[in-house]
Amino acid sequence: MPTVLGLEGSANKVGAGVVRDGAVLSNRRATYVTPPGQGFAPGPTGRHHRAVLLGLVRAALREAGVEPRDLDGVAFTKGPGMGSPLAVVAAVARTLAQLWERPLLAVNHCVGHIEMGRLLGRAPDPLVLYVSGGNTQVIAYSRRRYRILGETLDVAVGNCIDRLARLLQIPNAPSPGYNVEQLAKRGRQLIPLPYVVKGLDVSFSGLLSHLQAVTPKLLESGEATPEDLCFSLQDFGPFLGFGQETAFAMLAEVTERALALTRAKHLLLVGGVACNHRLQEMLRTMCRARGAELCPTDDRYCVDNGAMIAQAGWEMLRAGQVTELSQSGITQRYRTDEVEVTWRD
């Protein structure tokens, strides 16, 4: 039974996890949190990861009850992501792999989300909606690739939500997306926002620009509250259709179109924004109308984590897809469909 250590650190979260033959033995994580109104820059984020990662590795091995000699491989996030955090994680992974004389496994971050979702959701061949701070993609597997059927044409939905949180000075702990969701539950007024869907693609830049332009005026005049703005961005009350100006309605529309195209019976929801219960509710309603089943990922594994990298690394190791030291560099731009998926039929 192969046992793999996975290291993740593509953005502000850094983690170490151990997976053995489909079982998650440990999953430790730390988050770099900035003050309200601020994002996270690559340099400080990388320094945070460098300070905590070895401690997370020790804790993950201890929790899993394994020693370095018990490991069969060391997996790490090659990309996509922010340069400095990725470089820190890759350097640690290379060092440990050489020190322990174990194979190195360079994992695509997006594929890590998908493989963890497939493991937990028990959906062998689903359509995938991947929504996070850095990515928004509708994905289906075909001919040894995860094919991107549709995606954002500009900013990711998670980034859009995070930037509204900064605009409203919403705290970043535990995460800006979570705090926006809680405020949205108390919103009562729907502010009209741009709605841009092009086939299976979406665009959030116009929506974000509009929010940045009108938010100060609406708050100063008292025409809207922060709760109303959060509500309008992600939600529109009772689910009646997809004709409203909201980010989640846009996602539901393109995902429904992809379900009709692929005739998939399962929709796998992965990525940090997949934790949002309102998005899950909307997609579940849509899936039910199309005779499909929504498979949301467990909240513990929606957010970036080391266990998902370990699981993807485990699949790669099982297929003999190991990474040479000379090929273990990082890349900030590493598309999901660039990966040859050798472990699936």
DRENDO-1510 file (C-alpha; in Angstrom, 1 decimal, always signed):
<recs>
REC; n; res; u; v; w
REC; 1; MET; +0.0; +0.0; +0.0 .
REC; 2; PRO; +1.9; +3.1; -1.2 .
REC; 3; THR; +2.1; +6.0; +1.3 .
REC; 4; VAL; +2.7; +9.5; +0.0 .
REC; 5; LEU; +3.5; +12.8; +1.7 .
REC; 6; GLY; +2.0; +15.8; +0.0 .
REC; 7; LEU; +3.0; +19.5; +0.3 .
REC; 8; GLU; +0.8; +22.3; -0.8 .
REC; 9; GLY; +1.6; +26.1; -0.8 .
REC; 10; SER; +0.4; +27.8; -4.0 .
REC; 11; ALA; -1.3; +30.7; -2.3 .
REC; 12; ASN; -1.8; +31.9; +1.3 .
REC; 13; LYS; -2.4; +28.4; +2.7 .
REC; 14; VAL; +0.4; +25.9; +3.3 .
REC; 15; GLY; -0.1; +22.3; +4.2 .
REC; 16; ALA; +1.3; +18.8; +4.6 .
REC; 17; GLY; -0.7; +15.6; +4.4 .
REC; 18; VAL; -0.2; +11.9; +4.2 .
REC; 19; VAL; -2.3; +9.5; +2.1 .
REC; 20; ARG; -2.1; +5.7; +2.0 .
REC; 21; ASP; -4.1; +3.8; -0.5 .
REC; 22; GLY; -7.1; +6.1; -0.6 .
REC; 23; ALA; -7.1; +6.8; +3.1 .
REC; 24; VAL; -6.2; +10.3; +4.5 .
REC; 25; LEU; -3.9; +9.7; +7.5 .
REC; 26; SER; -3.2; +13.3; +8.3 .
REC; 27; ASN; -3.8; +16.8; +6.9 .
REC; 28; ARG; -2.1; +19.8; +8.6 .
REC; 29; ARG; -2.5; +23.3; +7.4 .
REC; 30; ALA; -1.6; +26.9; +8.3 .
REC; 31; THR; -2.9; +30.2; +6.8 .
REC; 32; TYR; -1.1; +33.5; +6.2 .
REC; 33; VAL; -3.7; +36.0; +7.3 .
REC; 34; THR; -3.4; +39.7; +6.5 .
REC; 35; PRO; -5.3; +42.7; +8.1 .
REC; 36; PRO; -8.8; +43.6; +6.8 .
REC; 37; GLY; -8.6; +45.4; +3.5 .
REC; 38; GLN; -5.4; +43.8; +2.4 .
REC; 39; GLY; -4.5; +40.9; +0.2 .
REC; 40; PHE; -1.4; +38.7; +0.5 .
REC; 41; ALA; +1.8; +39.5; -1.5 .
REC; 42; PRO; +4.1; +36.7; -2.7 .
REC; 43; GLY; +7.1; +37.7; -0.6 .
REC; 44; PRO; +5.6; +37.8; +2.8 .
REC; 45; THR; +3.5; +34.7; +2.0 .
REC; 46; GLY; +6.6; +32.8; +1.0 .
REC; 47; ARG; +8.3; +33.8; +4.2 .
REC; 48; HIS; +5.3; +32.6; +6.2 .
REC; 49; HIS; +5.4; +29.2; +4.5 .
REC; 50; ARG; +9.1; +28.9; +5.0 .
REC; 51; ALA; +8.7; +29.5; +8.7 .
REC; 52; VAL; +6.0; +26.9; +9.3 .
REC; 53; LEU; +6.3; +24.2; +6.7 .
REC; 54; LEU; +8.8; +21.9; +8.4 .
REC; 55; GLY; +6.7; +22.0; +11.6 .
REC; 56; LEU; +3.7; +21.0; +9.5 .
REC; 57; VAL; +5.6; +18.1; +8.0 .
REC; 58; ARG; +6.6; +16.8; +11.4 .
REC; 59; ALA; +3.1; +17.1; +12.7 .
REC; 60; ALA; +1.6; +15.4; +9.6 .
REC; 61; LEU; +4.0; +12.4; +9.9 .
REC; 62; ARG; +3.4; +12.2; +13.7 .
REC; 63; GLU; -0.4; +12.3; +13.2 .
REC; 64; ALA; -0.2; +9.7; +10.5 .
REC; 65; GLY; +1.9; +7.4; +12.6 .
REC; 66; VAL; +4.6; +7.0; +9.9 .
REC; 67; GLU; +8.3; +7.6; +9.7 .
REC; 68; PRO; +10.2; +8.9; +6.6 .
REC; 69; ARG; +11.2; +5.3; +5.9 .
REC; 70; ASP; +7.5; +4.3; +5.6 .
REC; 71; LEU; +6.9; +6.8; +2.7 .
REC; 72; ASP; +7.0; +5.8; -0.9 .
REC; 73; GLY; +7.0; +9.3; -2.4 .
REC; 74; VAL; +7.0; +13.0; -1.8 .
REC; 75; ALA; +4.5; +15.0; -3.8 .
REC; 76; PHE; +4.4; +18.8; -4.1 .
REC; 77; THR; +2.5; +21.5; -5.9 .
REC; 78; LYS; +4.3; +22.5; -9.1 .
REC; 79; GLY; +1.8; +25.1; -10.1 .
REC; 80; PRO; -0.3; +27.1; -10.8 .
REC; 81; GLY; +0.1; +29.7; -8.1 .
REC; 82; MET; +2.2; +32.5; -6.7 .
REC; 83; GLY; +5.9; +32.2; -7.4 .
REC; 84; SER; +7.5; +32.7; -3.9 .
REC; 85; PRO; +5.2; +30.3; -2.0 .
REC; 86; LEU; +5.5; +27.7; -4.7 .
REC; 87; ALA; +9.3; +27.9; -4.7 .
REC; 88; VAL; +9.4; +27.4; -0.9 .
REC; 89; VAL; +7.3; +24.3; -1.1 .
REC; 90; ALA; +9.2; +22.9; -4.0 .
REC; 91; ALA; +12.6; +23.4; -2.3 .
REC; 92; VAL; +11.4; +21.6; +0.8 .
REC; 93; ALA; +10.0; +18.7; -1.3 .
REC; 94; ARG; +13.2; +18.3; -3.3 .
REC; 95; THR; +15.3; +18.4; -0.1 .
REC; 96; LEU; +13.2; +15.8; +1.7 .
REC; 97; ALA; +13.0; +13.5; -1.4 .
REC; 98; GLN; +16.8; +13.5; -1.7 .
REC; 99; LEU; +17.4; +13.2; +2.0 .
REC; 100; TRP; +15.0; +10.3; +2.4 .
REC; 101; GLU; +15.8; +8.8; -1.1 .
REC; 102; ARG; +12.2; +8.8; -2.2 .
REC; 103; PRO; +10.6; +9.5; -5.6 .
REC; 104; LEU; +9.5; +13.1; -6.3 .
REC; 105; LEU; +6.0; +13.8; -7.6 .
REC; 106; ALA; +5.2; +17.2; -9.1 .
REC; 107; VAL; +1.5; +17.7; -9.0 .
REC; 108; ASN; -0.8; +20.2; -10.8 .
REC; 109; HIS; -2.7; +22.1; -8.1 .
REC; 110; CYS; -6.0; +21.9; -10.0 .
REC; 111; VAL; -5.6; +18.1; -10.6 .
REC; 112; GLY; -5.0; +17.7; -6.9 .
REC; 113; HIS; -8.4; +19.2; -6.2 .
REC; 114; ILE; -10.1; +16.9; -8.7 .
REC; 115; GLU; -8.4; +13.7; -7.5 .
REC; 116; MET; -9.3; +14.5; -3.8 .
REC; 117; GLY; -12.9; +15.2; -4.9 .
REC; 118; ARG; -13.1; +12.0; -6.9 .
REC; 119; LEU; -11.8; +10.1; -3.9 .
REC; 120; LEU; -14.2; +11.6; -1.4 .
REC; 121; GLY; -17.2; +12.0; -3.7 .
REC; 122; ARG; -17.1; +8.4; -5.0 .
REC; 123; ALA; -17.9; +9.7; -8.5 .
REC; 124; PRO; -15.5; +7.9; -10.9 .
REC; 125; ASP; -16.2; +10.1; -14.0 .
REC; 126; PRO; -17.9; +13.3; -13.0 .
REC; 127; LEU; -18.2; +16.7; -14.7 .
REC; 128; VAL; -16.2; +19.1; -12.5 .
REC; 129; LEU; -16.8; +22.7; -11.4 .
REC; 130; TYR; -13.6; +24.0; -10.0 .
REC; 131; VAL; -14.0; +27.3; -8.2 .
REC; 132; SER; -11.3; +29.0; -6.2 .
REC; 133; GLY; -9.4; +32.2; -5.6 .
REC; 134; GLY; -7.2; +31.6; -8.6 .
REC; 135; ASN; -9.2; +29.4; -10.9 .
REC; 136; THR; -12.8; +29.0; -12.3 .
REC; 137; GLN; -13.1; +26.1; -14.7 .
REC; 138; VAL; -15.7; +23.6; -15.9 .
REC; 139; ILE; -13.8; +20.3; -16.6 .
REC; 140; ALA; -14.5; +16.9; -18.1 .
REC; 141; TYR; -12.2; +13.9; -18.5 .
REC; 142; SER; -11.5; +12.6; -22.0 .
REC; 143; ARG; -8.6; +10.7; -23.6 .
REC; 144; ARG; -6.1; +11.0; -20.7 .
REC; 145; ARG; -6.7; +14.7; -20.1 .
REC; 146; TYR; -8.9; +16.9; -17.9 .
REC; 147; ARG; -10.5; +19.0; -20.7 .
REC; 148; ILE; -11.5; +22.6; -19.9 .
REC; 149; LEU; -14.9; +23.0; -21.4 .
REC; 150; GLY; -15.4; +26.5; -20.0 .
REC; 151; GLU; -13.6; +28.9; -17.7 .
REC; 152; THR; -13.3; +32.5; -16.5 .
REC; 153; LEU; -12.1; +34.9; -19.2 .
REC; 154; ASP; -10.4; +37.2; -16.6 .
REC; 155; VAL; -10.5; +37.0; -12.8 .
REC; 156; ALA; -11.6; +33.9; -10.8 .
REC; 157; VAL; -14.8; +33.9; -8.8 .
REC; 158; GLY; -12.9; +33.5; -5.5 .
REC; 159; ASN; -10.7; +36.5; -6.3 .
REC; 160; CYS; -13.8; +38.5; -7.1 .
REC; 161; ILE; -15.3; +37.7; -3.7 .
REC; 162; ASP; -12.0; +38.4; -1.9 .
REC; 163; ARG; -11.7; +41.8; -3.6 .
REC; 164; LEU; -15.2; +42.7; -2.5 .
REC; 165; ALA; -14.2; +41.7; +1.1 .
REC; 166; ARG; -11.2; +44.0; +0.8 .
REC; 167; LEU; -13.4; +46.8; -0.5 .
REC; 168; LEU; -15.7; +46.4; +2.5 .
REC; 169; GLN; -12.8; +46.0; +5.0 .
REC; 170; ILE; -14.1; +42.5; +5.9 .
REC; 171; PRO; -11.7; +40.5; +8.1 .
REC; 172; ASN; -9.6; +37.8; +6.4 .
REC; 173; ALA; -9.9; +35.3; +9.2 .
REC; 174; PRO; -10.9; +32.5; +8.9 .
REC; 175; SER; -11.3; +33.5; +5.2 .
REC; 176; PRO; -12.8; +36.5; +3.4 .
REC; 177; GLY; -15.1; +34.2; +1.4 .
REC; 178; TYR; -16.5; +32.7; +4.5 .
REC; 179; ASN; -17.2; +36.1; +6.0 .
REC; 180; VAL; -18.8; +37.4; +2.8 .
REC; 181; GLU; -21.1; +34.3; +2.9 .
REC; 182; GLN; -22.2; +35.0; +6.4 .
REC; 183; LEU; -22.9; +38.7; +5.6 .
REC; 184; ALA; -24.9; +37.7; +2.5 .
REC; 185; LYS; -27.3; +35.7; +4.7 .
REC; 186; ARG; -28.4; +39.0; +6.2 .
REC; 187; GLY; -28.7; +40.9; +3.0 .
REC; 188; ARG; -32.2; +42.0; +1.9 .
REC; 189; GLN; -31.7; +44.2; -1.2 .
REC; 190; LEU; -30.6; +43.0; -4.6 .
REC; 191; ILE; -28.2; +45.4; -6.3 .
REC; 192; PRO; -28.2; +44.9; -10.1 .
REC; 193; LEU; -24.8; +43.7; -11.2 .
REC; 194; PRO; -23.3; +42.9; -14.7 .
REC; 195; TYR; -24.0; +39.3; -15.8 .
REC; 196; VAL; -21.6; +38.0; -18.5 .
REC; 197; VAL; -21.8; +34.5; -19.8 .
REC; 198; LYS; -20.3; +33.6; -23.2 .
REC; 199; GLY; -21.2; +30.0; -24.1 .
REC; 200; LEU; -19.4; +27.9; -21.4 .
REC; 201; ASP; -17.2; +30.8; -20.3 .
REC; 202; VAL; -17.8; +33.5; -17.7 .
REC; 203; SER; -16.4; +36.9; -17.0 .
REC; 204; PHE; -16.3; +38.6; -13.6 .
REC; 205; SER; -14.1; +41.7; -14.3 .
REC; 206; GLY; -17.1; +43.9; -15.3 .
REC; 207; LEU; -19.0; +42.8; -12.2 .
REC; 208; LEU; -16.0; +43.6; -10.1 .
REC; 209; SER; -15.3; +46.9; -11.7 .
REC; 210; HIS; -18.9; +47.9; -11.2 .
REC; 211; LEU; -18.8; +46.9; -7.5 .
REC; 212; GLN; -15.6; +49.0; -7.1 .
REC; 213; ALA; -17.3; +52.0; -8.7 .
REC; 214; VAL; -20.7; +51.9; -6.9 .
REC; 215; THR; -19.8; +50.5; -3.5 .
REC; 216; PRO; -18.5; +53.8; -1.9 .
REC; 217; LYS; -21.5; +55.8; -3.2 .
REC; 218; LEU; -24.0; +53.2; -2.0 .
REC; 219; LEU; -22.5; +52.9; +1.4 .
REC; 220; GLU; -22.1; +56.7; +1.9 .
REC; 221; SER; -25.6; +57.4; +0.8 .
REC; 222; GLY; -27.1; +54.6; +2.9 .
REC; 223; GLU; -28.8; +53.1; -0.2 .
REC; 224; ALA; -27.2; +49.7; +0.5 .
REC; 225; THR; -25.4; +47.9; +3.4 .
REC; 226; PRO; -22.4; +45.7; +3.2 .
REC; 227; GLU; -24.8; +42.8; +3.7 .
REC; 228; ASP; -26.8; +43.8; +0.6 .
REC; 229; LEU; -23.6; +44.0; -1.5 .
REC; 230; CYS; -22.4; +40.5; -0.4 .
REC; 231; PHE; -25.9; +39.2; -1.0 .
REC; 232; SER; -26.1; +40.7; -4.5 .
REC; 233; LEU; -22.6; +39.4; -5.5 .
REC; 234; GLN; -23.2; +35.7; -4.6 .
REC; 235; ASP; -26.9; +35.3; -4.1 .
REC; 236; PHE; -30.4; +36.2; -5.1 .
REC; 237; GLY; -32.7; +34.7; -2.6 .
REC; 238; PRO; -35.1; +31.8; -3.6 .
REC; 239; PHE; -33.7; +29.8; -6.6 .
REC; 240; LEU; -36.0; +30.5; -9.5 .
REC; 241; GLY; -33.7; +30.5; -12.5 .
REC; 242; PHE; -30.5; +31.8; -13.9 .
REC; 243; GLY; -31.5; +35.2; -15.2 .
REC; 244; GLN; -30.3; +37.3; -12.3 .
REC; 245; GLU; -27.1; +39.4; -12.0 .
REC; 246; THR; -25.1; +37.2; -9.7 .
REC; 247; ALA; -21.8; +35.4; -9.8 .
REC; 248; PHE; -23.2; +32.0; -8.6 .
REC; 249; ALA; -26.1; +32.2; -11.1 .
REC; 250; MET; -23.5; +32.6; -13.9 .
REC; 251; LEU; -21.7; +29.5; -12.7 .
REC; 252; ALA; -24.9; +27.5; -12.4 .
REC; 253; GLU; -25.8; +28.5; -16.0 .
REC; 254; VAL; -22.6; +27.4; -17.6 .
REC; 255; THR; -22.4; +24.2; -15.5 .
REC; 256; GLU; -26.0; +23.3; -16.6 .
REC; 257; ARG; -25.0; +23.8; -20.2 .
REC; 258; ALA; -21.9; +21.5; -19.7 .
REC; 259; LEU; -24.1; +18.8; -18.0 .
REC; 260; ALA; -26.4; +18.9; -21.1 .
REC; 261; LEU; -23.3; +18.6; -23.3 .
REC; 262; THR; -21.6; +15.7; -21.5 .
REC; 263; ARG; -24.7; +14.0; -20.1 .
REC; 264; ALA; -22.7; +13.4; -16.9 .
REC; 265; LYS; -24.6; +11.9; -14.0 .
REC; 266; HIS; -22.4; +13.5; -11.3 .
REC; 267; LEU; -21.2; +17.0; -10.8 .
REC; 268; LEU; -18.1; +17.3; -8.6 .
REC; 269; LEU; -17.7; +20.7; -6.9 .
REC; 270; VAL; -14.1; +21.4; -5.8 .
REC; 271; GLY; -11.9; +24.4; -4.8 .
REC; 272; GLY; -12.1; +26.9; -2.0 .
REC; 273; VAL; -15.3; +28.5; -3.1 .
REC; 274; ALA; -16.9; +25.0; -3.1 .
REC; 275; CYS; -17.3; +25.5; +0.7 .
REC; 276; ASN; -20.0; +28.0; +0.1 .
REC; 277; HIS; -23.3; +26.4; +1.1 .
REC; 278; ARG; -25.4; +28.7; -1.0 .
REC; 279; LEU; -23.5; +27.7; -4.2 .
REC; 280; GLN; -24.0; +24.1; -3.2 .
REC; 281; GLU; -27.7; +24.7; -2.8 .
REC; 282; MET; -28.1; +26.3; -6.2 .
REC; 283; LEU; -26.1; +23.6; -8.0 .
REC; 284; ARG; -28.0; +20.8; -6.2 .
REC; 285; THR; -31.3; +22.3; -7.4 .
REC; 286; MET; -30.0; +22.6; -10.9 .
REC; 287; CYS; -28.6; +19.0; -10.9 .
REC; 288; ARG; -31.9; +17.6; -9.6 .
REC; 289; ALA; -33.7; +19.2; -12.5 .
REC; 290; ARG; -31.3; +17.5; -14.9 .
REC; 291; GLY; -31.3; +14.1; -13.3 .
REC; 292; ALA; -27.8; +14.4; -12.0 .
REC; 293; GLU; -26.2; +14.3; -8.5 .
REC; 294; LEU; -24.1; +17.0; -6.9 .
REC; 295; CYS; -21.0; +15.7; -5.2 .
REC; 296; PRO; -19.6; +18.5; -3.0 .
REC; 297; THR; -16.2; +18.0; -1.5 .
REC; 298; ASP; -15.9; +17.8; +2.2 .
REC; 299; ASP; -15.2; +21.3; +3.6 .
REC; 300; ARG; -11.9; +20.1; +5.1 .
REC; 301; TYR; -10.6; +19.4; +1.6 .
REC; 302; CYS; -12.2; +22.2; -0.4 .
REC; 303; VAL; -9.6; +24.6; +0.9 .
REC; 304; ASP; -6.0; +24.1; -0.4 .
REC; 305; ASN; -4.4; +21.3; +1.6 .
REC; 306; GLY; -1.5; +18.9; +1.5 .
REC; 307; ALA; -3.7; +15.7; +1.5 .
REC; 308; MET; -5.1; +16.5; -2.0 .
REC; 309; ILE; -1.5; +16.8; -3.3 .
REC; 310; ALA; -0.7; +13.5; -1.7 .
REC; 311; GLN; -3.7; +11.9; -3.3 .
REC; 312; ALA; -2.8; +13.1; -6.7 .
REC; 313; GLY; +0.8; +12.1; -6.1 .
REC; 314; TRP; -0.4; +8.6; -5.0 .
REC; 315; GLU; -2.2; +8.3; -8.3 .
REC; 316; MET; +0.9; +9.4; -10.2 .
REC; 317; LEU; +3.1; +7.0; -8.3 .
REC; 318; ARG; +0.8; +4.1; -8.9 .
REC; 319; ALA; +1.0; +4.8; -12.7 .
REC; 320; GLY; +4.8; +5.2; -12.6 .
REC; 321; GLN; +4.6; +8.9; -13.4 .
REC; 322; VAL; +7.5; +10.2; -11.2 .
REC; 323; THR; +9.3; +13.5; -11.6 .
REC; 324; GLU; +13.0; +13.8; -12.3 .
REC; 325; LEU; +14.9; +16.3; -10.2 .
REC; 326; SER; +15.8; +18.3; -13.3 .
REC; 327; GLN; +12.1; +18.6; -14.1 .
REC; 328; SER; +11.0; +19.7; -10.6 .
REC; 329; GLY; +10.9; +23.4; -11.1 .
REC; 330; ILE; +7.7; +25.4; -10.5 .
REC; 331; THR; +5.5; +27.2; -12.9 .
REC; 332; GLN; +3.0; +29.9; -12.0 .
REC; 333; ARG; +1.0; +29.1; -15.1 .
REC; 334; TYR; +0.2; +25.4; -15.3 .
REC; 335; ARG; -3.1; +24.6; -17.0 .
REC; 336; THR; -5.2; +21.7; -15.9 .
REC; 337; ASP; -5.3; +20.3; -19.5 .
REC; 338; GLU; -1.5; +20.2; -19.7 .
REC; 339; VAL; -1.3; +17.2; -17.5 .
REC; 340; GLU; -1.3; +13.7; -19.0 .
REC; 341; VAL; -3.6; +11.7; -16.8 .
REC; 342; THR; -1.9; +8.3; -17.0 .
REC; 343; TRP; -3.7; +6.8; -14.0 .
REC; 344; ARG; -7.2; +6.8; -15.6 .
REC; 345; ASP; -8.5; +4.6; -18.3 .
</recs>
